[in-house]
Amino acid sequence: MNLIWRFYLNEQQRWKWQQLAVDRSVVAESAKAFKEYEACLANAKGQGHEYLPSQGLRVQARPHRF
């Protein structure tokens, strides 16, 4: 199953995470909120989150025009 990870600040300005299905329905979420983003990220990692940096746009080479 493809999952989307969402990290957000709640009403108390504390970090939480959610796992979303492709249709954006919530599959799982953090049981508690975290003061620091890094702690939230570490908790998500314990639940299977894997950081994958976004891929840069691939630019096609254009032929030279003389």
DRENLUM-402903 format. One record per residue: residue in three letters; chain; x, y, z of N, C-alpha, C in turn. Coordinates in steps of 0.1 Angstrom, whole numbers, plus 5000, padded with zeros to 4 digits. Last residue first. Example, Ala and Ser with C-alpha at 12.3 -4.5 7.8 and 13.67 -1.06 7.14 Angstrom:
2
NODE   resn   chain   n.xx   n.yy   n.zz   ca.xx   ca.yy   ca.zz   c.xx   c.yy   c.zz
NODE    SER       A   5128   4978   5071    5137    4989    5071   5129   5000   5079
NODE    ALA       A   5132   4943   5078    5123    4955    5078   5132   4967   5078
END
This chain:
66
NODE   resn   chain   n.xx   n.yy   n.zz   ca.xx   ca.yy   ca.zz   c.xx   c.yy   c.zz
NODE    PHE       A   5226   5262   4656    5236    5272    4652   5231   5280   4641
NODE    ARG       A   5214   5247   4684    5210    5254    4671   5220   5264   4668
NODE    HIS       A   5217   5217   4701    5222    5230    4698   5217   5235   4685
NODE    PRO       A   5189   5200   4716    5200    5201    4706   5204   5215   4704
NODE    ARG       A   5187   5197   4751    5181    5202    4739   5192   5203   4728
NODE    ALA       A   5182   5173   4775    5191    5181    4768   5185   5185   4754
NODE    GLN       A   5157   5175   4800    5162    5169    4788   5171   5178   4780
NODE    VAL       A   5160   5174   4834    5159    5183    4823   5165   5176   4811
NODE    ARG       A   5141   5164   4860    5151    5159    4850   5149   5168   4838
NODE    LEU       A   5138   5178   4891    5133    5177    4878   5144   5173   4868
NODE    GLY       A   5148   5158   4919    5149    5170    4911   5142   5168   4898
NODE    GLN       A   5128   5141   4943    5137    5140    4931   5136   5153   4924
NODE    SER       A   5130   5145   4978    5123    5147    4966   5133   5147   4954
NODE    PRO       A   5144   5119   4999    5144    5133    4994   5136   5134   4981
NODE    LEU       A   5128   5100   5021    5132    5099    5008   5132   5114   5002
NODE    TYR       A   5127   5085   5052    5129    5098    5045   5135   5095   5031
NODE    GLU       A   5102   5065   5063    5116    5065    5057   5117   5078   5049
NODE    HIS       A   5083   5052   5090    5086    5063    5081   5101   5062   5076
NODE    GLY       A   5078   5032   5108    5080    5028    5094   5083   5040   5085
NODE    GLN       A   5077   5040   5134    5065    5034    5129   5066   5031   5114
NODE    GLY       A   5101   5052   5139    5098    5039    5146   5085   5032   5141
NODE    LYS       A   5096   5075   5124    5106    5065    5119   5104   5052   5126
NODE    ALA       A   5079   5088   5142    5073    5083    5129   5083   5073   5123
NODE    ASN       A   5097   5094   5162    5086    5086    5165   5080   5080   5152
NODE    ALA       A   5114   5112   5147    5119    5100    5153   5108   5090   5156
NODE    LEU       A   5095   5132   5142    5101    5125    5131   5107   5112   5136
NODE    CYS       A   5091   5142   5168    5080    5136    5160   5085   5128   5149
NODE    ALA       A   5116   5151   5174    5111    5140    5182   5099   5133   5175
NODE    GLU       A   5119   5171   5155    5128    5160    5154   5123   5148   5162
NODE    TYR       A   5100   5190   5164    5097    5183    5151   5106   5170   5150
NODE    GLU       A   5091   5192   5198    5101    5193    5188   5098   5185   5175
NODE    LYS       A   5068   5185   5212    5072    5199    5212   5082   5201   5200
NODE    PHE       A   5043   5162   5199    5057    5165    5203   5060   5180   5202
NODE    ALA       A   5015   5142   5209    5021    5153    5201   5034   5156   5207
NODE    LYS       A   5006   5107   5204    5009    5119    5212   5014   5130   5203
NODE    ALA       A   5001   5089   5185    4993    5088    5197   4995   5100   5206
NODE    SER       A   5000   5096   5151    5008    5096    5163   4998   5096   5175
NODE    GLU       A   4980   5075   5130    4985    5088    5134   4992   5086   5148
NODE    ALA       A   4969   5058   5100    4974    5058    5113   4979   5072   5117
NODE    VAL       A   4952   5065   5079    4954    5051    5081   4960   5049   5096
NODE    VAL       A   4929   5087   5067    4939    5085    5077   4940   5070   5080
NODE    SER       A   4925   5093   5032    4920    5089    5044   4931   5085   5054
NODE    ARG       A   4936   5100   5007    4938    5110    5018   4930   5106   5031
NODE    ASP       A   4939   5081   4989    4926    5089    4988   4925   5099   5000
NODE    VAL       A   4962   5069   4997    4963    5078    4985   4950   5086   4984
NODE    ALA       A   4963   5073   5032    4961    5065    5020   4961   5074   5008
NODE    LEU       A   4986   5086   5056    4974    5088    5047   4974   5078   5036
NODE    GLN       A   4997   5089   5088    4998    5081    5076   4985   5082   5068
NODE    GLN       A   5007   5118   5106    4997    5109    5101   5002   5101   5089
NODE    TRP       A   5021   5134   5135    5022    5128    5122   5010   5120   5119
NODE    LYS       A   5026   5165   5152    5020    5152    5151   5022   5147   5137
NODE    TRP       A   5039   5191   5174    5040    5183    5161   5033   5169   5163
NODE    ARG       A   5020   5218   5187    5029    5207    5189   5028   5198   5177
NODE    GLN       A   5002   5239   5190    5015    5242    5184   5025   5231   5187
NODE    GLN       A   4977   5232   5197    4986    5236    5208   5000   5238   5203
NODE    GLU       A   4966   5223   5173    4961    5236    5178   4970   5241   5190
NODE    ASN       A   4995   5209   5156    4981    5209    5161   4978   5222   5167
NODE    LEU       A   5015   5208   5127    5013    5214    5141   4998   5214   5144
NODE    TYR       A   5024   5178   5109    5017    5191    5111   5017   5196   5125
NODE    PHE       A   5031   5156   5083    5036    5162    5096   5030   5176   5097
NODE    ARG       A   5022   5127   5066    5019    5141    5069   5024   5145   5082
NODE    TRP       A   5030   5104   5042    5032    5108    5056   5030   5123   5056
NODE    ILE       A   5012   5081   5023    5017    5095    5024   5018   5099   5038
NODE    LEU       A   5016   5049   5010    5012    5058    5021   5019   5071   5019
NODE    ASN       A   5006   5022   4991    5013    5034    4991   5008   5043   5002
NODE    MET       A   5008   4988   5000    5000    5000    5000   5009   5012   5000
END
